[in-house]
Amino acid sequence: MRTGGRILVDQLALQGAGAAYLVPGESFLAVLDALFDTNAVRTIVCRHEGGAAMMAEAAGRLTGRPGIAFVTRAPGATNAASGVYVAAQGQTPMILFVGLPPRARAHLTAFQDFDLAGLYGGMAKHVEIASAAACLPETVSRAYAIALNGRPGPVVIGLPEDVLSETADVRDTPYIEAARSEPSQAAMDEIAALLAAAEQPIVIVGGPNWSAAAQEAVQAFASAFDLSVAAAFRAQDYLDNRHPSYCGHIGINMDERLATAIRAADLILVIGAPLDEIGTAGWTVIASPVPAQRIIHVHPGGTNPRDGVRVAQQIVSSSEGFALALASLKPPGVKRWRTFRRDLRAAFERSQRPLPTPGTVQFAKVVRMVSEQMPELAIIASGAGNYSQFVHRYTSYKTYPSSLAPASGSMGYGLPAAIAAKIEYPERTVIAFAGDGCFMMTAQELATAVQYDLPIVLIIADNGMYGTIRMHQEKTYPGRVSGTSLVNPDFAHMARSFGAWGVTVTETGEFEAAFANALAFEGPAVIVLKLDPNAITPGTTLEAFRKIGSARKG
Ligand SMILES: Cc1ncc(C[n+]2csc(CCOP(=O)(O)OP(=O)(O)O)c2C)c(N)n1
């Protein structure tokens, strides 16, 4: 006989969950008690459920297995939504367990009572409340199967307190593998024929189920066919950016040359990437509902009808299954698109050269320096804000996985994601970038990084404002600054008060030594960059946006 809590934790260990990211609640004491006895599932105590859920999402993204978070009843469950949303948008396998009042009180207004399905129904892939301890192995394995298969995503499981404390005699269920899926020979033959007839084909990679093997297979295919490959928004590590086929990323701050090339392409092979608003730069490079280009879309769940693009051909396959099948295609003798590929690659390489910005700290140069100095297997995390445009433009991602960034554009993601990366891959160098606004959304998790002695480096781009919104404000309401200025603490001092190492950089030349010291420090290290607020994007100043706004207003 085991308690429900133990049955649940045993099942998680059997499924290979390395860590449970949690904020405790009296509703799941039996789970905490079972975690006390196991080394298989590491307990990571967090400071906010949003941070815990983001850590679980990042763990899911990195490992390809559902990341696990535990939170309590309504106050914990509502806080966790920010991380569950990142998983929903990112198609990341994740399971959020929520402690609930005992079953007998399910229909009464219990303390911290709420409607779990009502809260998460529109966000999670599946919501369910465990009915009995004896059912937990089946419930957990179902959660794994749903999170992993088809379009991966977050699953939310409610755990009534008495389900966890009652005992049952029940067998564990076996390890759940994601269903294997590969393209048919007929589909591959059709692709071969379409490629043979194409003038300017392009490949776009992104979405779920990527792997180091998929990266290698697509690179070999791109080399053999001399094709251009673009990455979807925040999927820049899907290809080694040094590969001659890699030509940049789609979405925010997309290079204009790449946008023009995608519009001009006659055939687009999309492997896994979403064809939604951000995946198509607001449907400007691929039109909705009927695109000008012929599109072949590969996805384990088929093309999402809600993305708004009707493609010529859908292939239901995992990205890895499809990528490996590409080896069967014979490249043509003449590659008519060679110059197209070379031009795009040259434009991408030009875009990586730092453009000067106002101020004494050149953020572009700092990001290039980090990119050049980080080891091949380093992981770079970031959240959302204009600072991330610099990170995405000037970092050269090499191996997969080396990037953690929310496709949802959720602020606060970088620090918790970096914590999860260091927990999951202790041997890798982990660096997080955050804006001053972004950092403060999950700043309390710095205590988590200190508690677990995690040597991560956090680089804060401090410009004293919610810069992205200020940029839009200047474009639309020039000179009328409202709700976007920030008065910040001394972040380096704050980091030191947490027990981390902290330093402030006010000149580009100071960064190199600060970075070396941060990397050498045995715990979390924080470098604060004092940025000129006018340095708002890699190519345009805030003043320029104000002028655009003023001209528009006449
Ligand atoms: C959780 C969340 N809240 C609000 C927003 C809207 N938003 C997008 S960027 C941004 C400002 C980011 O500021 P900061 O992190 O300081 O970076 P900066 O743009 O100044 O570089 C805001 C408020 C968001 N994307 N996510």
The ligand as a Gaussian input file, in Angstrom:
#p B3LYP/6-31G(d) Opt

LIG

1 1
 C        4.260000      39.582000     -18.727000
 C        4.233000      40.695000     -19.719000
 N        3.711000      41.903000     -19.372000
 C        3.699000      42.913000     -20.254000
 C        4.200000      42.748000     -21.514000
 C        4.174000      43.911000     -22.505000
 N        5.568000      44.336000     -22.730000
 C        6.294000      43.874000     -23.769000
 S        7.846000      44.414000     -23.759000
 C        7.585000      45.360000     -22.394000
 C        8.675000      46.197000     -21.799000
 C        9.934000      45.430000     -21.531000
 O       10.763000      46.237000     -20.745000
 P       12.225000      45.820000     -20.357000
 O       12.273000      44.433000     -19.872000
 O       12.773000      46.837000     -19.444000
 O       13.001000      45.805000     -21.747000
 P       13.219000      46.988000     -22.794000
 O       12.077000      46.913000     -23.759000
 O       13.288000      48.280000     -22.047000
 O       14.515000      46.628000     -23.456000
 C        6.271000      45.214000     -21.932000
 C        5.725000      45.899000     -20.736000
 C        4.695000      41.462000     -21.852000
 N        5.156000      41.165000     -23.066000
 N        4.737000      40.472000     -20.939000

